[in-house]
């Protein structure tokens, strides 16, 4: 097998994992902001 191909597929999967983590971070921060907003609204 071509070592360059292996390197490229590893880079692609790493980039995909990074993007997924960033997306989950964004979702978590939105949930956190919404939770704080609701808590403040209750007061």
TAVENVEN-V285398 format. One record per residue. N is the residue number from 0. BURIAL is # if it has 9 or more other C-alpha atoms within 8 Angstrom, else .. D_CENTER is the distance of its C-alpha to the mean C-alpha in whole Angstrom. Layout:
<<N/BURIAL/D_CENTER> <N/BURIAL/D_CENTER>>
This chain:
<<0/./31> <1/./30> <2/./29> <3/./27> <4/./26> <5/#/24> <6/./23> <7/./21> <8/./20> <9/./18> <10/./17> <11/./15> <12/./14> <13/./12> <14/./11> <15/./9> <16/./8> <17/./6> <18/./5> <19/./4> <20/./2> <21/./2> <22/./3> <23/./4> <24/./5> <25/./7> <26/./8> <27/./9> <28/./11> <29/./12> <30/./14> <31/./15> <32/./17> <33/./18> <34/./19> <35/./21> <36/./23> <37/./24> <38/./25> <39/./27> <40/./28> <41/./30> <42/./32>>
